[in-house]
Amino acid sequence: MIYPTRRAIYLLLAGAPMALALGLVRPELWLVAPGWIGVILACLIVDTIAGANPRHLSLDARFPHQVGVGDPFDLSLAATGAAVPQRAEIALALDERLAESGRLAGDMRKVADGDILTRTLSLTASRRGQARVEALWIRWAGPLGLVWKQRKFAIDGAINVVPSLRAVTDEGSRLFQRNSWFGLRQQRFRGEGTEYEALAEYQPGMDRRAIDWNASARHVKLLAKEYRVERDNRVVLAIDGGRTMAEPVGGMPRVDRAVSAALLLAYVGLKLNDRISFFSFAAKPHALTPAYMHTQDFPALQRAASLIDYAHVESNFTLALTTLSAQLNRRSLIILFTEFTDATSADLMIRAAGRLVKKHRLLFVVIRDEEVESEERRRPESAADVTRSNVAAAMLRDRQLVIARLQRLGADVIEVPADTMGASAVEAYLGIKRQGSL
Protein backbone atom coordinates (compact mmCIF):
# COMPACT_ATOMS: atom_id res chain seq x y z
CA MET A 1 0.00 0.00 0.00
CA ILE A 2 1.25 3.48 -0.94
CA TYR A 3 -0.39 6.67 0.32
CA PRO A 4 0.68 10.33 0.79
CA THR A 5 2.36 11.54 3.95
CA ARG A 6 1.36 14.57 5.97
CA ARG A 7 4.15 16.52 4.29
CA ALA A 8 2.63 15.96 0.83
CA ILE A 9 -0.80 17.09 2.00
CA TYR A 10 0.61 20.23 3.59
CA LEU A 11 2.49 21.09 0.38
CA LEU A 12 -0.68 20.74 -1.67
CA LEU A 13 -2.62 22.89 0.78
CA ALA A 14 0.14 25.52 0.84
CA GLY A 15 -0.15 25.95 -2.93
CA ALA A 16 -3.84 26.93 -2.79
CA PRO A 17 -3.52 30.33 -1.01
CA MET A 18 -0.43 31.18 -3.07
CA ALA A 19 -2.26 30.48 -6.33
CA LEU A 20 -5.28 32.46 -5.10
CA ALA A 21 -3.13 35.49 -4.25
CA LEU A 22 -1.39 35.42 -7.64
CA GLY A 23 -4.74 35.08 -9.41
CA LEU A 24 -6.06 38.19 -7.70
CA VAL A 25 -2.96 40.23 -8.54
CA ARG A 26 -2.22 38.84 -11.99
CA PRO A 27 -5.18 36.90 -13.41
CA GLU A 28 -3.03 35.54 -16.25
CA LEU A 29 -0.98 33.57 -13.67
CA TRP A 30 -3.90 31.23 -12.87
CA LEU A 31 -1.84 28.41 -14.43
CA VAL A 32 0.40 28.46 -11.34
CA ALA A 33 -2.21 26.51 -9.35
CA PRO A 34 -2.48 23.48 -11.69
CA GLY A 35 1.27 23.72 -12.29
CA TRP A 36 1.93 23.47 -8.57
CA ILE A 37 -0.38 20.49 -8.28
CA GLY A 38 1.38 18.86 -11.22
CA VAL A 39 4.79 19.35 -9.64
CA ILE A 40 3.63 17.79 -6.40
CA LEU A 41 2.06 14.84 -8.25
CA ALA A 42 5.27 14.31 -10.20
CA CYS A 43 7.25 14.33 -6.99
CA LEU A 44 4.81 11.81 -5.54
CA ILE A 45 5.37 9.51 -8.52
CA VAL A 46 9.15 9.84 -8.24
CA ASP A 47 9.02 9.18 -4.52
CA THR A 48 6.86 6.10 -5.14
CA ILE A 49 9.23 4.62 -7.71
CA ALA A 50 12.45 5.42 -5.84
CA GLY A 51 13.64 3.28 -2.96
CA ALA A 52 12.51 -0.15 -1.80
CA ASN A 53 9.28 -1.72 -2.96
CA PRO A 54 7.16 -3.11 -0.10
CA ARG A 55 5.99 -6.01 -2.30
CA HIS A 56 9.55 -7.32 -2.41
CA LEU A 57 9.82 -7.59 1.38
CA SER A 58 9.71 -10.89 3.25
CA LEU A 59 9.18 -11.26 7.00
CA ASP A 60 10.66 -13.75 9.45
CA ALA A 61 8.94 -13.70 12.87
CA ARG A 62 10.33 -15.94 15.59
CA PHE A 63 8.85 -16.53 19.03
CA PRO A 64 8.45 -19.48 21.42
CA HIS A 65 5.31 -21.55 21.08
CA GLN A 66 5.02 -22.01 24.84
CA VAL A 67 5.91 -19.65 27.68
CA GLY A 68 5.19 -19.48 31.38
CA VAL A 69 2.88 -16.81 32.69
CA GLY A 70 4.93 -13.91 34.02
CA ASP A 71 8.12 -15.15 32.33
CA PRO A 72 9.76 -12.70 29.87
CA PHE A 73 10.50 -13.86 26.33
CA ASP A 74 11.69 -12.35 23.04
CA LEU A 75 9.76 -11.90 19.80
CA SER A 76 12.23 -11.37 16.96
CA LEU A 77 11.27 -9.71 13.67
CA ALA A 78 13.42 -9.59 10.54
CA ALA A 79 12.32 -8.04 7.20
CA THR A 80 14.54 -8.63 4.17
CA GLY A 81 14.41 -7.08 0.71
CA ALA A 82 16.31 -5.03 -1.85
CA ALA A 83 17.34 -1.45 -0.92
CA VAL A 84 15.52 -1.42 2.40
CA PRO A 85 15.50 1.94 4.23
CA GLN A 86 17.58 2.72 7.29
CA ARG A 87 14.51 2.82 9.50
CA ALA A 88 10.90 1.66 9.30
CA GLU A 89 7.91 1.98 11.62
CA ILE A 90 6.05 -1.13 12.76
CA ALA A 91 2.72 -1.90 14.44
CA LEU A 92 2.03 -5.36 15.82
CA ALA A 93 -1.44 -6.75 16.52
CA LEU A 94 -1.41 -9.41 19.21
CA ASP A 95 -3.39 -10.82 22.11
CA GLU A 96 -4.11 -8.67 25.17
CA ARG A 97 -2.31 -11.31 27.26
CA LEU A 98 0.91 -10.03 25.68
CA ALA A 99 0.13 -6.30 25.41
CA GLU A 100 -2.32 -4.27 27.44
CA SER A 101 -4.13 -2.73 24.46
CA GLY A 102 -3.56 -5.57 22.00
CA ARG A 103 -1.15 -3.42 19.96
CA LEU A 104 2.56 -2.64 20.04
CA ALA A 105 4.26 0.10 18.02
CA GLY A 106 7.92 0.81 17.44
CA ASP A 107 10.51 0.83 14.71
CA MET A 108 12.93 -1.49 12.92
CA ARG A 109 16.46 -0.53 11.93
CA LYS A 110 18.71 -1.74 9.17
CA VAL A 111 21.69 -3.87 10.09
CA ALA A 112 25.08 -2.60 9.06
CA ASP A 113 26.05 -5.39 6.64
CA GLY A 114 22.90 -6.31 4.72
CA ASP A 115 19.45 -5.36 3.47
CA ILE A 116 17.72 -6.53 6.65
CA LEU A 117 15.50 -4.65 9.08
CA THR A 118 15.47 -6.19 12.55
CA ARG A 119 13.76 -5.65 15.89
CA THR A 120 13.51 -7.76 19.05
CA LEU A 121 10.59 -7.11 21.38
CA SER A 122 10.68 -8.21 25.03
CA LEU A 123 7.23 -9.40 26.06
CA THR A 124 5.65 -10.93 29.14
CA ALA A 125 2.42 -12.93 29.23
CA SER A 126 0.09 -11.65 31.95
CA ARG A 127 -2.52 -14.45 31.86
CA ARG A 128 -2.69 -18.11 30.97
CA GLY A 129 -4.33 -19.34 27.78
CA GLN A 130 -3.58 -19.16 24.07
CA ALA A 131 -2.18 -15.81 22.98
CA ARG A 132 -2.45 -15.00 19.27
CA VAL A 133 0.14 -13.01 17.33
CA GLU A 134 -2.01 -11.84 14.46
CA ALA A 135 -0.31 -9.41 12.06
CA LEU A 136 2.49 -6.91 11.53
CA TRP A 137 2.29 -3.62 9.66
CA ILE A 138 5.56 -2.11 8.44
CA ARG A 139 5.93 1.25 6.68
CA TRP A 140 8.58 3.76 5.74
CA ALA A 141 8.70 7.10 3.91
CA GLY A 142 10.12 7.52 0.42
CA PRO A 143 13.36 9.43 -0.24
CA LEU A 144 11.45 12.74 -0.58
CA GLY A 145 9.23 12.01 2.41
CA LEU A 146 6.03 12.47 0.36
CA VAL A 147 4.60 8.92 0.39
CA TRP A 148 4.30 6.11 2.88
CA LYS A 149 5.14 2.63 1.65
CA GLN A 150 3.33 0.09 3.78
CA ARG A 151 2.77 -3.63 3.83
CA LYS A 152 0.80 -5.92 6.11
CA PHE A 153 2.15 -9.37 7.01
CA ALA A 154 -0.27 -11.93 8.42
CA ILE A 155 1.59 -13.90 11.10
CA ASP A 156 -1.31 -15.93 12.56
CA GLY A 157 0.85 -17.50 15.25
CA ALA A 158 -0.13 -18.79 18.68
CA ILE A 159 1.75 -18.83 21.97
CA ASN A 160 0.50 -21.19 24.66
CA VAL A 161 0.77 -19.46 28.01
CA VAL A 162 1.08 -22.14 30.70
CA PRO A 163 1.84 -22.05 34.43
CA SER A 164 5.36 -20.83 35.04
CA LEU A 165 8.02 -23.37 36.01
CA ARG A 166 10.65 -20.74 36.73
CA ALA A 167 10.02 -21.03 40.47
CA VAL A 168 10.37 -24.79 40.26
CA THR A 169 13.68 -24.72 38.40
CA ASP A 170 15.23 -21.80 40.30
CA GLU A 171 13.70 -21.83 43.77
CA GLY A 172 13.44 -25.62 43.93
CA SER A 173 17.16 -26.17 43.48
CA ARG A 174 18.05 -23.36 45.86
CA LEU A 175 15.76 -24.65 48.61
CA PHE A 176 17.12 -28.16 48.31
CA GLN A 177 20.71 -26.96 48.48
CA ARG A 178 20.05 -24.70 51.44
CA ASN A 179 18.29 -27.41 53.45
CA SER A 180 20.81 -30.12 52.42
CA TRP A 181 18.21 -32.62 51.33
CA PHE A 182 20.46 -34.48 48.88
CA GLY A 183 22.48 -37.26 50.49
CA LEU A 184 21.71 -36.12 54.06
CA ARG A 185 18.03 -36.91 54.29
CA GLN A 186 18.29 -39.45 57.12
CA GLN A 187 20.63 -37.28 59.19
CA ARG A 188 18.44 -34.24 58.62
CA PHE A 189 15.24 -35.97 59.70
CA ARG A 190 16.66 -38.00 62.58
CA GLY A 191 15.63 -36.75 65.99
CA GLU A 192 12.48 -35.07 64.64
CA GLY A 193 9.04 -36.26 63.71
CA THR A 194 6.89 -39.01 65.19
CA GLU A 195 8.06 -42.26 63.58
CA TYR A 196 10.45 -44.30 65.72
CA GLU A 197 13.94 -44.55 64.19
CA ALA A 198 16.44 -46.03 66.67
CA LEU A 199 17.91 -45.90 70.16
CA ALA A 200 20.92 -43.70 70.77
CA GLU A 201 22.97 -42.85 73.81
CA TYR A 202 21.56 -39.82 75.56
CA GLN A 203 23.53 -36.64 74.97
CA PRO A 204 23.20 -33.29 76.76
CA GLY A 205 20.70 -31.14 74.92
CA MET A 206 18.43 -33.99 73.83
CA ASP A 207 14.78 -33.98 74.88
CA ARG A 208 14.51 -35.72 78.25
CA ARG A 209 11.06 -36.98 77.35
CA ALA A 210 12.69 -39.17 74.69
CA ILE A 211 14.63 -41.22 77.31
CA ASP A 212 13.68 -44.90 77.21
CA TRP A 213 13.93 -45.83 80.88
CA ASN A 214 13.37 -49.57 80.36
CA ALA A 215 16.13 -49.85 77.75
CA SER A 216 18.38 -47.64 79.89
CA ALA A 217 17.91 -49.99 82.87
CA ARG A 218 18.78 -53.04 80.77
CA HIS A 219 21.95 -51.47 79.33
CA VAL A 220 22.92 -49.58 82.51
CA LYS A 221 23.24 -46.29 80.58
CA LEU A 222 20.88 -43.60 79.45
CA LEU A 223 19.34 -44.33 76.04
CA ALA A 224 16.96 -42.05 74.17
CA LYS A 225 14.58 -42.75 71.32
CA GLU A 226 15.23 -41.06 68.00
CA TYR A 227 12.42 -40.31 65.64
CA ARG A 228 12.27 -39.39 61.98
CA VAL A 229 9.81 -37.40 59.96
CA GLU A 230 7.23 -39.65 58.40
CA ARG A 231 6.96 -39.90 54.63
CA ASP A 232 4.16 -40.93 52.32
CA ASN A 233 1.95 -38.14 53.65
CA ARG A 234 -1.07 -37.00 51.69
CA VAL A 235 -0.76 -33.34 50.64
CA VAL A 236 -3.60 -31.59 48.81
CA LEU A 237 -2.85 -28.28 47.06
CA ALA A 238 -6.20 -26.49 46.90
CA ILE A 239 -6.42 -23.35 44.76
CA ASP A 240 -9.25 -20.86 44.93
CA GLY A 241 -10.05 -19.69 41.40
CA GLY A 242 -12.84 -17.26 42.31
CA ARG A 243 -13.30 -13.55 41.67
CA THR A 244 -10.85 -12.23 44.24
CA MET A 245 -8.10 -14.56 43.02
CA ALA A 246 -8.59 -13.43 39.41
CA GLU A 247 -7.63 -9.86 40.32
CA PRO A 248 -4.03 -8.89 39.53
CA VAL A 249 -1.32 -8.12 42.03
CA GLY A 250 2.05 -6.94 40.79
CA GLY A 251 0.91 -7.27 37.17
CA MET A 252 -0.16 -10.93 37.47
CA PRO A 253 -3.45 -12.48 38.67
CA ARG A 254 -3.33 -13.96 42.14
CA VAL A 255 -4.43 -17.35 40.84
CA ASP A 256 -1.40 -17.52 38.52
CA ARG A 257 0.92 -16.75 41.42
CA ALA A 258 -0.85 -19.45 43.43
CA VAL A 259 -0.45 -21.98 40.61
CA SER A 260 3.28 -21.27 40.34
CA ALA A 261 3.72 -21.60 44.10
CA ALA A 262 1.67 -24.82 44.12
CA LEU A 263 3.86 -26.31 41.39
CA LEU A 264 6.96 -25.51 43.42
CA LEU A 265 5.36 -27.15 46.44
CA ALA A 266 4.41 -30.18 44.35
CA TYR A 267 7.98 -30.55 43.11
CA VAL A 268 9.40 -30.42 46.66
CA GLY A 269 6.71 -32.78 47.96
CA LEU A 270 7.42 -35.35 45.27
CA LYS A 271 11.11 -35.14 46.07
CA LEU A 272 10.25 -35.92 49.70
CA ASN A 273 8.09 -38.92 48.71
CA ASP A 274 4.79 -37.39 49.76
CA ARG A 275 1.55 -37.99 47.87
CA ILE A 276 0.58 -34.77 46.07
CA SER A 277 -2.86 -33.88 44.66
CA PHE A 278 -4.32 -30.78 43.03
CA PHE A 279 -7.79 -29.42 43.79
CA SER A 280 -9.38 -26.21 42.52
CA PHE A 281 -12.74 -24.58 43.00
CA ALA A 282 -14.76 -21.45 42.36
CA ALA A 283 -18.55 -21.44 42.40
CA LYS A 284 -18.32 -25.25 42.39
CA PRO A 285 -15.46 -27.67 43.06
CA HIS A 286 -13.40 -29.14 40.27
CA ALA A 287 -12.06 -32.66 40.15
CA LEU A 288 -9.46 -33.81 42.66
CA THR A 289 -6.45 -35.25 40.84
CA PRO A 290 -5.00 -38.63 41.84
CA ALA A 291 -2.29 -38.68 44.49
CA TYR A 292 1.09 -38.67 42.76
CA MET A 293 4.28 -39.61 44.63
CA HIS A 294 7.05 -39.87 41.99
CA THR A 295 8.95 -37.03 40.34
CA GLN A 296 8.15 -38.47 36.90
CA ASP A 297 4.49 -37.66 37.67
CA PHE A 298 5.21 -33.93 37.85
CA PRO A 299 4.12 -33.27 34.20
CA ALA A 300 0.69 -34.68 35.09
CA LEU A 301 0.40 -32.16 37.92
CA GLN A 302 1.54 -29.41 35.57
CA ARG A 303 -1.21 -30.31 33.08
CA ALA A 304 -3.76 -30.30 35.88
CA ALA A 305 -2.57 -26.86 37.01
CA SER A 306 -2.85 -25.46 33.48
CA LEU A 307 -6.58 -26.33 33.46
CA ILE A 308 -7.33 -24.02 36.40
CA ASP A 309 -9.30 -21.23 34.76
CA TYR A 310 -10.16 -17.66 35.71
CA ALA A 311 -13.63 -17.31 37.24
CA HIS A 312 -15.37 -14.00 37.95
CA VAL A 313 -17.81 -15.44 40.48
CA GLU A 314 -17.75 -15.75 44.25
CA SER A 315 -16.09 -18.85 45.62
CA ASN A 316 -18.28 -21.39 47.39
CA PHE A 317 -16.05 -22.52 50.26
CA THR A 318 -18.74 -24.58 51.96
CA LEU A 319 -19.38 -26.79 48.94
CA ALA A 320 -15.71 -27.00 47.96
CA LEU A 321 -14.26 -27.91 51.35
CA THR A 322 -17.12 -30.32 52.14
CA THR A 323 -16.58 -32.10 48.81
CA LEU A 324 -12.84 -32.24 49.42
CA SER A 325 -13.26 -33.67 52.91
CA ALA A 326 -15.59 -36.39 51.61
CA GLN A 327 -12.97 -37.52 49.07
CA LEU A 328 -10.11 -37.81 51.59
CA ASN A 329 -10.07 -41.09 53.49
CA ARG A 330 -6.99 -40.36 55.63
CA ARG A 331 -5.57 -37.44 57.52
CA SER A 332 -4.00 -35.02 55.05
CA LEU A 333 -2.23 -31.71 54.86
CA ILE A 334 -4.41 -29.29 52.89
CA ILE A 335 -2.61 -26.17 51.65
CA LEU A 336 -5.24 -23.68 50.55
CA PHE A 337 -4.27 -20.74 48.33
CA THR A 338 -7.01 -18.16 48.66
CA GLU A 339 -7.81 -14.52 49.37
CA PHE A 340 -10.23 -12.79 51.75
CA THR A 341 -10.99 -9.11 52.11
CA ASP A 342 -13.38 -8.75 55.05
CA ALA A 343 -14.81 -10.74 57.95
CA THR A 344 -18.35 -10.86 56.56
CA SER A 345 -17.52 -12.50 53.24
CA ALA A 346 -15.05 -14.85 54.95
CA ASP A 347 -17.54 -16.10 57.55
CA LEU A 348 -18.65 -19.10 55.47
CA MET A 349 -15.03 -19.96 54.73
CA ILE A 350 -14.20 -19.93 58.45
CA ARG A 351 -17.13 -22.23 59.27
CA ALA A 352 -16.13 -24.70 56.54
CA ALA A 353 -12.50 -24.58 57.69
CA GLY A 354 -13.60 -25.29 61.27
CA ARG A 355 -15.19 -28.57 60.19
CA LEU A 356 -12.22 -29.52 58.03
CA VAL A 357 -9.53 -28.82 60.63
CA LYS A 358 -11.01 -31.39 63.02
CA LYS A 359 -9.67 -34.21 60.83
CA HIS A 360 -6.95 -32.65 58.65
CA ARG A 361 -4.04 -30.23 58.95
CA LEU A 362 -4.98 -26.98 57.22
CA LEU A 363 -2.59 -24.30 55.98
CA PHE A 364 -3.86 -21.05 54.41
CA VAL A 365 -1.55 -19.15 52.07
CA VAL A 366 -2.63 -15.58 51.27
CA ILE A 367 -0.84 -12.75 49.49
CA ARG A 368 -0.09 -9.64 51.49
CA ASP A 369 -2.03 -6.69 50.10
CA GLU A 370 0.84 -4.23 49.84
CA GLU A 371 -1.26 -1.70 47.95
CA VAL A 372 -3.76 -1.39 50.80
CA GLU A 373 -0.92 -1.26 53.33
CA SER A 374 0.74 1.58 51.44
CA GLU A 375 -2.55 3.52 51.37
CA GLU A 376 -2.89 3.04 55.11
CA ARG A 377 0.68 4.25 55.79
CA ARG A 378 0.69 7.15 53.33
CA ARG A 379 0.63 10.61 54.84
CA PRO A 380 -2.69 12.26 53.96
CA GLU A 381 -2.66 15.58 52.17
CA SER A 382 -6.37 16.05 51.52
CA ALA A 383 -9.75 14.95 52.82
CA ALA A 384 -9.90 12.21 50.16
CA ASP A 385 -6.55 10.86 51.36
CA VAL A 386 -7.88 10.68 54.91
CA THR A 387 -10.90 8.73 53.72
CA ARG A 388 -8.77 6.29 51.74
CA SER A 389 -6.45 5.80 54.70
CA ASN A 390 -9.35 5.05 57.05
CA VAL A 391 -10.91 2.60 54.60
CA ALA A 392 -7.55 0.86 54.12
CA ALA A 393 -7.05 0.60 57.88
CA ALA A 394 -10.52 -0.93 58.28
CA MET A 395 -9.81 -3.48 55.54
CA LEU A 396 -6.51 -4.48 57.15
CA ARG A 397 -8.21 -4.74 60.55
CA ASP A 398 -10.90 -7.07 59.14
CA ARG A 399 -8.21 -9.11 57.42
CA GLN A 400 -6.30 -9.63 60.65
CA LEU A 401 -9.55 -10.55 62.37
CA VAL A 402 -10.15 -13.32 59.83
CA ILE A 403 -6.58 -14.60 60.27
CA ALA A 404 -6.97 -14.61 64.05
CA ARG A 405 -10.25 -16.56 63.85
CA LEU A 406 -8.67 -19.16 61.57
CA GLN A 407 -5.71 -19.55 63.90
CA ARG A 408 -8.00 -20.02 66.90
CA LEU A 409 -9.67 -22.88 65.02
CA GLY A 410 -6.28 -24.59 64.72
CA ALA A 411 -5.46 -23.71 61.12
CA ASP A 412 -2.11 -22.27 60.09
CA VAL A 413 -2.10 -19.00 58.14
CA ILE A 414 0.84 -17.37 56.38
CA GLU A 415 0.58 -13.96 54.76
CA VAL A 416 3.40 -13.55 52.24
CA PRO A 417 4.57 -11.00 49.65
CA ALA A 418 3.56 -11.82 46.10
CA ASP A 419 7.11 -12.24 44.82
CA THR A 420 8.11 -14.73 47.51
CA MET A 421 4.89 -16.72 47.67
CA GLY A 422 6.40 -20.00 46.47
CA ALA A 423 9.45 -19.97 48.72
CA SER A 424 7.41 -18.96 51.78
CA ALA A 425 4.85 -21.71 51.17
CA VAL A 426 7.62 -24.30 50.84
CA GLU A 427 9.23 -23.11 54.08
CA ALA A 428 5.90 -23.48 55.90
CA TYR A 429 5.40 -26.96 54.43
CA LEU A 430 8.89 -28.07 55.46
CA GLY A 431 8.35 -26.65 58.94
CA ILE A 432 5.19 -28.74 59.34
CA LYS A 433 7.07 -31.84 58.22
CA ARG A 434 9.89 -31.19 60.69
CA GLN A 435 7.34 -30.92 63.49
CA GLY A 436 5.92 -34.30 62.48
CA SER A 437 2.40 -32.99 63.05
CA LEU A 438 0.79 -34.25 59.88
N, C-alpha and C positions, 0 to 999 in steps of 0.2 A: 504494500500500500504506500502511495506517495501523496502527500498533501502539503499545502503551503504552511510555512511557519508564521509566527506572529510578526516577524520582521517584514515578510513579504506583504502582509496585509497592511501594516503601517505605511509601507512605501506607496502602496496603491492609494491609500486614503490621503497621504500627504500630497499626492499629485492633483487631487480634486480642487482644493482651494487655490493652488497655484494656477491651475488652468482657468479657473473662474476669474481670478484677478487679472490675468493677461487678456481674457476675452472682453472684460469690461474696458480695459485701457486700449487695447488694440484688437478689434474684432477679427481682423484677418489672421490672428495667431490662434484661432480656435483649434487648429490642427495639433497644437502642443498636447492637448488632453489625450486624444487617441494615440499620439506618438509616445507619450509617457507610458500609457498602458501597454503598448506594443513592446517597449523596451523592457518593462518588468516581465511580461510574458516570455520574451526571448531569454531573459536571465533565468526565469524559472525552468525553461526547457534545458538550458545549458547545465543548470545545477542538477537537474534530474538525470541527465546523461552522464555527467562527470562522477567520478568516485565509484564506490562499490555498489553492486546491485543486490538488494535484499533477497531476490529469488535465488541467488547463487550461494546463500549462506546455508550451513548445516549446523545443527545443535547436538551437543553431547551433554546430557544431564546425568549425573551420577549421585546416588544417595542410597543409604542402607534400606533394605526392605523390612527390617525389624529393629526397633529401638525401644529402650525402656523409658517409661514415663519419668520426666524430670531429668533425663540424661541428655547432655548436649551432643549434637552430631553435626556433620558438615554436609551441605548440599553444593556440589561443584557443577559449574556451568562453563561450557567452552563452545564458542561459535567460531567456525572456520569458514574462510572464503577468500576470494581474490580482492586485494586492495581494500581491506577492512579499515575503518577509521581508527584513530587513536583512542577514541572514547565513544561509548554508546550507552544510552539509558535503557534500563530494563524495568519491567513490572511483572511480578510473579503472582499468579492466582493459585492459592492452596487452601487447605483445610484450616478452620479456625483453631484446631488443636495445635497447629504449628505457628500461626500468627494471629494476633488478637482480632484484627479486622478481616482476615482472609486474604490479605494482599500485602506484598512486600515490594518496595521500590528501591532502586539504587542505580549503579552504573557498572559497566564492564570496561576493562582497559586492555589495550593491545600489548602482547608480550613483545619483548625486545627483538627476538630473533625469529619472527614468523608472523603470518597473517592469521592470528588467533586472538580472539577476545575472551578473557577469562574472568571469573568471579567465583569466590567461595563464600557461601552464606553459612553462618553458625546459627543453628536452630535448636529449639528445645520443645519437646512435646509436653503439653500441659495436662492432657487427659488421655485415658486409654481408649482404644478403638482403632478403626482404620482411617488414617489420614490420607486424603487424596492430594496429589500434586497435579494440578489440572493443566495449566498452560503458562507460557512465557511470551511476553511481548518485548521486542527489542527494536529500538529506533535510534537513528542518528541524523544529524543535519548534513546537507550537502556542502560542498566547498564554499559556496557563497552564503550559506546560512539561510536560503530562501525556501527550501523544501525539507520536510521530514521524510525519511525513508524508513518504513516500518514493516515488520513481519511478525506474524503470530506463529508460534510453535506449539502444537498440542503435545503435551507430555503424557498425560493420562497414566500417571504412576500412583502406586499406593504404598504407604508405609504403615506397617502394623505396629501400633503402640501397645506394648505389653507391660506387665509389672516389671519394675526395675530390679535387676540383680546386682547392681553396683554395691549395695550394702552387703549382700551376701559374699561377694568376692573380696571386697576391701575390709569391711568390718569383721566378717567371719574369721578371716585369717588372723587379723590383729587380736581379736578376743581370744582365740585359741592359743596364740603365742604368749599373750600376757598371762593367761591362767595356767599355762604349762599343761595342757591336756594331753599332748602327744607324748607317749612313752612313760608318763608319770601318773597315769590315771589312778592306779591302785594306791600309790603313795598319797596322792592328793585327796582321795576320798576316805582313806583309812582314818579312823578316829571320829568320823562324823556320820550322821545318818542314823538309821534304825535297824538295819540288817546286821546280824552278828557276823563278825569277820574272824577274830582269833583272840587268844589270850596273850597278853604281853606283860612283862614285869612293870610294876607300877613305878612311874617316874614323877618327881616333883612337878607340879603344874597340871597333871592330869586330873580329870573330874573324879572326885572321891566316890561319887555315886556309882561309878563304873567298876569299883573293886568287887571281885568275886571272892567272897569270904570263904566259901566252901573249898574252892580250888586253892586259895591261899593257905588254908589250914592243912590241906593234903601235901602241899609242896614246901611248907614252912617258909614261905616268902610271899610278899604282897603281889598278887596278880590282878590285873584289870582287864575288863572286856573291851575289845576294839570293835567298832562298828564301821560300816561303809554305807555310802549313799545307795539306796536301792535304784535299780534300773528297770526297764520295761514298764515305765509309768505311762499312763494315758494322758496326753496333753491335747486339749482342744483349743484351736485358735479361732475364736469367734469374732467376726467383723460386722459391725453395724454399718449398713449401706444406706441409711435413711437420709432425710433432708439435711440435718445438721452436718453429717459427715460428707455430704457432697459439696459443701461450701469450701472455698479455697483458703489456705493459710500459707503464706510465703510463696504464692504463685502456683500452688499445687493443691488439689482437693485433699481434704483430710483422709478420705477413704483410700486414696492412692498411697499416702504416707503410711497408713495402717497396713496396706497390703505389702509394701516393701519391708516394713518392720516384721510382719508375720512370716514372710519368706526367710528373713534372717533367723528368726526364732526356730522355724522349721528345720533349717539347715543345721543349726546347733543341736536341736533336739534329736535329729537323726544321727548325728555324730555321737551322741551320748546314749544311743540305743533306746530312746523313748519312742512310744507310739504316738505319731502326730496325725491329727485330723484337722480339716478346715470346715468351718461352718459360717454361713453368712445369713443375714436377714434384713428385712426392711418392714414393709407392712405385713409380710408373711415370711416364715422361715424358708430358707432354701435347703437343699439336700446336704446332709452330713457326709463328708467323704469317708472312705474306709481309713482305718488306722494303719499308717505306713511306718515302718521301723528300720528301713535300709536306705542308705544314701542314694542308691540307684533309683529309688522311688521319688526323688526330689522333683524330676520333670513332671510327674503326675500332680504333685502339689502345685507346681507352677501353673499348669493348665487349669487347675481348679481355681486358683487365685485370679487368673485372667478373665474368668467368667463372672466375677463379682461386678455388677453393673452399678451405675449411678441411679439413685431413686430420689425423686423429689416429693416424697410422702413421709409422714411421721412413722417412726419405728414402733412396732408393736412388741415391746419387751416381754409382756406377759405370755403371749403366744409363743414367741421365739424361745425363751428360756424354759418354758414348760415342755415344749417339744424336744428341746435338747436334753433335758433331764430324763425324759422318758426313753430316749435312745441310748443312754449310757447305763450299762449294767455293772459298773465298778467305779470306785472312787477315782475321780480324775481331777487334773488341774485345768481349769477353764480360764484362759486369758482373753479377756473381752476388750476389744478396741472400740471405743464409743466416745460420745460427746454429750454433755448436758449443760444447759445454760441457766436453769433456775430450779428451785425446789419443787414447784408445782408440777412442771412437766416431767420431772424425774421421780415423782412419787410412785408411779406404777413400776418403774424400773427397780426402785428400792425394795418394793414388796416382792417382786419376782426374784430378786437377788437374795432376799431373806430366806425364801424357800429353798433356793438352790444351794446356799452355803451350808445348810444343815448336813448335806451328804458329800459335797465336793469342795475343793479348794478353789477360790475365786479370786482372780487378779484383774483389776480394772486398769487400763492404760488410756489416759486422756492427754490431749495436747494442751500445753499451757497457752492461754489466750494472751499473748504478749501485746496485742493491739489494745485490748481493754485495759490491761495493766498500765500501758503507757498513757492512756487517756486519764486514768485515775491519778497517776503521778504528775501529770503535766500541770505546770503553774497556770492558773486561769487568768485570762486577760480581759474577759468580757462576761456578760451574764450567760451567754450561750455556753461558754467554756465551763462555767460553774455547774450548769445543768448537766452537761456531758460528764463531768467528773463525778457528780453525785450518782448518776445512773450507772456509770462504770463501777463505782464503789459498791452499789447495791447488787450488781450482777456478780461481782467477785465474792461478796458476802454470801449470797445464795449458793454459789458454787462450792465454797468451803463448807457450807452447811450440809450439802449433799455428800461431800467427801467424808465428813465426820459421821453422818448417819450410816454410810456404807461400812466404815471402819468399825463402828459399834456393833454392826451385825456380824463381824468377823471376816469381812472381805478385805483384801489388800488393794490399795489404790496408789498409783504413781502418776504424778502430773509432770510431764516432761516437755522440754522444748521441741519444736517440730523437727529441727535438724538432727537431733540426737535421739529420736524416738526409738529406732531399732536397737542401738547400743544400750540404752537405758532399760528397755524391755528385756533384753538378754541378761543384763546384770540382775534384774529382779528375779528372773527365772532361775538363774544359777544360784542365787541366794536361797531361794525356796528349796532347791535340791540339796544344798549344803546343810540346811536345817533338818532335812529328812522328814518334812511335815506333809508330804503328799499323801 
